[in-house]
């Protein structure tokens, strides 16, 4: 089975602390964003070039972002864990 062949990669998830694992497996936010982008770009079936498509996605994200009012739960703990694990990438 596929999951058996990729067991090492799948179990690396459990090396992260619980707070980070919750952020990783919470896909509702990502699915909601993708849905919002699709709604925004659906009216336009064809874009004249890649730059036009990129602008449409950018504008849709800016529009969707206005609705983001809920803070991430336990963000202080999460950002601290990120700064420990990804010391060179996550600066406070």
Backbone as numpy.savetxt, mean C-alpha at the origin, in Angstrom:
# Nx Ny Nz CAx CAy CAz Cx Cy Cz
2.85 -28.22 -4.39 2.02 -27.04 -4.39 2.90 -25.79 -4.39
2.36 -24.72 -4.89 3.10 -23.47 -4.99 3.55 -22.94 -3.64
2.69 -22.99 -2.64 3.05 -22.47 -1.33 4.16 -23.30 -0.68
4.21 -24.58 -1.00 5.27 -25.42 -0.44 6.62 -25.07 -1.05
6.63 -24.77 -2.33 7.87 -24.39 -3.01 8.39 -23.05 -2.52
7.50 -22.19 -2.08 7.86 -20.85 -1.66 7.76 -20.67 -0.14
7.89 -21.77 0.59 7.69 -21.73 2.03 8.61 -20.73 2.73
9.89 -20.68 2.34 10.83 -19.76 2.99 10.39 -18.31 2.83
9.93 -17.95 1.64 9.48 -16.58 1.40 8.19 -16.28 2.18
7.30 -17.24 2.24 6.04 -17.04 2.95 6.24 -16.91 4.45
7.12 -17.70 5.01 7.32 -17.66 6.46 8.16 -16.48 6.90
8.84 -15.81 5.99 9.61 -14.62 6.38 8.68 -13.53 6.92
7.44 -13.59 6.55 6.41 -12.68 7.06 6.36 -12.70 8.58
6.53 -13.87 9.17 6.41 -14.02 10.62 7.62 -13.50 11.38
8.66 -13.09 10.67 9.82 -12.48 11.33 9.52 -11.05 11.78
8.49 -10.45 11.20 8.12 -9.08 11.56 7.29 -9.08 12.84
7.37 -7.99 13.61 6.52 -7.87 14.80 5.03 -7.80 14.40
4.17 -8.11 15.34 2.73 -8.15 15.10 2.20 -6.86 14.48
2.66 -5.70 14.97 2.15 -4.42 14.46 2.42 -4.28 12.96
3.60 -4.68 12.54 3.94 -4.57 11.12 3.19 -5.62 10.31
3.04 -6.81 10.86 2.28 -7.85 10.14 0.85 -7.39 9.88
0.25 -6.68 10.84 -1.11 -6.18 10.63 -1.17 -5.21 9.45
-0.16 -4.35 9.34 -0.11 -3.41 8.22 0.06 -4.15 6.90
0.90 -5.19 6.90 1.18 -5.94 5.67 -0.06 -6.66 5.18
-0.78 -7.34 6.06 -1.90 -8.15 5.58 -3.21 -7.39 5.47
-3.23 -6.13 5.82 -4.45 -5.34 5.66 -4.51 -4.83 4.23
-5.24 -5.54 3.40 -5.29 -5.18 1.98 -6.50 -4.32 1.64
-7.42 -4.10 2.57 -8.61 -3.32 2.26 -8.27 -1.93 1.75
-7.25 -1.31 2.34 -6.85 0.03 1.94 -6.36 0.01 0.49
-5.55 -0.98 0.16 -5.01 -1.09 -1.19 -6.13 -1.36 -2.19
-7.03 -2.27 -1.84 -8.15 -2.58 -2.73 -9.04 -1.36 -2.93
-9.24 -0.60 -1.88 -10.05 0.61 -1.97 -9.39 1.64 -2.89
-8.09 1.80 -2.75 -7.36 2.74 -3.61 -7.45 2.30 -5.07
-7.21 1.03 -5.33 -7.30 0.53 -6.72 -8.69 0.73 -7.29
-9.70 0.49 -6.49 -11.08 0.69 -6.93 -11.33 2.16 -7.27
-10.83 3.05 -6.43 -11.00 4.48 -6.68 -10.30 4.93 -7.94
-9.11 4.39 -8.19 -8.38 4.73 -9.42 -9.15 4.24 -10.64
-9.67 3.01 -10.55 -10.46 2.47 -11.67 -11.68 3.33 -11.96
-12.39 3.75 -10.92 -13.57 4.61 -11.11 -13.20 5.91 -11.81
-12.10 6.48 -11.37 -11.67 7.78 -11.89 -11.23 7.68 -13.35
-10.58 6.58 -13.70 -10.04 6.44 -15.06 -10.98 5.67 -16.00
-12.05 5.09 -15.46 -12.96 4.27 -16.27 -13.62 5.06 -17.39
-13.95 6.31 -17.11 -14.64 7.13 -18.10 -13.77 7.34 -19.33
-12.48 7.27 -19.16 -11.55 7.48 -20.26 -11.00 6.13 -20.69
-11.46 5.62 -21.82 -11.03 4.31 -22.28 -9.65 4.33 -22.92
-9.27 5.46 -23.46 -8.02 5.53 -24.19 -7.31 6.83 -23.81
-6.03 6.71 -23.48 -5.23 7.88 -23.17 -4.29 8.13 -24.34
-4.06 9.39 -24.69 -3.22 9.70 -25.85 -1.77 9.23 -25.67
-1.28 9.21 -24.43 0.08 8.74 -24.18 0.21 8.32 -22.71
1.38 7.79 -22.38 1.61 7.33 -21.01 1.54 8.46 -20.00
1.99 9.64 -20.40 1.99 10.79 -19.49 0.56 11.17 -19.10
-0.36 11.09 -20.04 -1.76 11.40 -19.76 -2.35 10.38 -18.78
-2.01 9.12 -18.96 -2.50 8.08 -18.05 -1.92 8.30 -16.65
-0.64 8.63 -16.59 0.00 8.88 -15.31 -0.63 10.08 -14.59
-0.95 11.12 -15.34 -1.60 12.29 -14.74 -2.98 11.93 -14.21
-3.71 11.09 -14.95 -5.05 10.68 -14.51 -4.97 9.89 -13.21
-4.00 8.99 -13.12 -3.83 8.21 -11.89 -3.44 9.13 -10.73
-2.52 10.06 -10.99 -2.10 11.02 -9.97 -3.29 11.83 -9.46
-4.08 12.35 -10.37 -5.24 13.15 -9.97 -6.26 12.32 -9.19
-6.43 11.07 -9.58 -7.37 10.21 -8.87 -6.88 9.95 -7.45
-5.57 9.74 -7.27 -5.03 9.52 -5.92 -5.19 10.78 -5.08
-4.94 11.94 -5.67 -5.11 13.19 -4.93 -6.57 13.37 -4.50
-7.49 12.99 -5.37 -8.92 13.08 -5.06 -9.31 12.09 -3.97
-8.83 10.87 -4.06 -9.14 9.82 -3.10 -8.54 10.16 -1.73
-7.35 10.73 -1.75 -6.63 11.03 -0.52 -7.39 12.00 0.39
-8.22 12.82 -0.17 -9.01 13.77 0.62 -9.95 13.05 1.60
-10.31 11.81 1.27 -11.24 11.04 2.10 -10.54 10.27 3.21
-9.21 10.24 3.19 -8.46 9.50 4.20 -8.39 10.31 5.48
-9.23 9.98 6.42 -9.27 10.72 7.67 -8.92 9.86 8.88
-8.95 8.56 8.73 -8.67 7.66 9.84 -7.16 7.48 10.01
-6.64 7.74 11.21 -5.21 7.49 11.43 -4.94 5.99 11.53
-3.72 5.60 11.25 -3.33 4.19 11.37 -3.21 3.87 12.86
-3.85 2.81 13.26 -3.86 2.42 14.66 -2.45 2.03 15.10
-2.02 2.51 16.25 -0.71 2.21 16.83 0.44 2.64 15.91
0.26 3.75 15.20 1.28 4.19 14.25 2.62 4.45 14.93
2.62 4.95 16.15 3.87 5.20 16.87 4.70 3.93 17.03
4.04 2.85 17.44 4.73 1.56 17.59 5.22 1.05 16.23
4.39 1.21 15.21 4.73 0.71 13.88 5.94 1.45 13.32
5.95 2.76 13.39 7.05 3.52 12.83 8.33 3.24 13.61
8.22 3.01 14.92 9.41 2.64 15.69 9.97 1.29 15.24
9.09 0.33 15.00 9.54 -0.98 14.51 10.19 -0.85 13.13
9.57 -0.06 12.25 10.16 0.16 10.93 11.55 0.79 11.05
11.70 1.76 11.95 12.99 2.44 12.08 14.06 1.50 12.64
13.68 0.50 13.43 14.63 -0.48 13.94 15.01 -1.47 12.84
14.00 -2.01 12.16 14.23 -3.04 11.15 14.89 -2.46 9.90
14.42 -1.31 9.46 14.94 -0.69 8.24 15.69 0.57 8.61
16.71 0.40 9.39 17.46 1.50 10.00 17.91 2.55 8.98
18.42 2.13 7.85 18.95 3.06 6.86 17.88 3.65 5.94
16.68 3.07 5.95 15.63 3.54 5.04 14.54 4.35 5.72
14.36 4.15 6.99 13.25 4.79 7.71 13.83 5.69 8.80
13.94 6.93 8.49 14.50 7.88 9.45 13.37 8.66 10.11
13.42 8.79 11.40 12.38 9.53 12.12 12.70 11.00 12.14
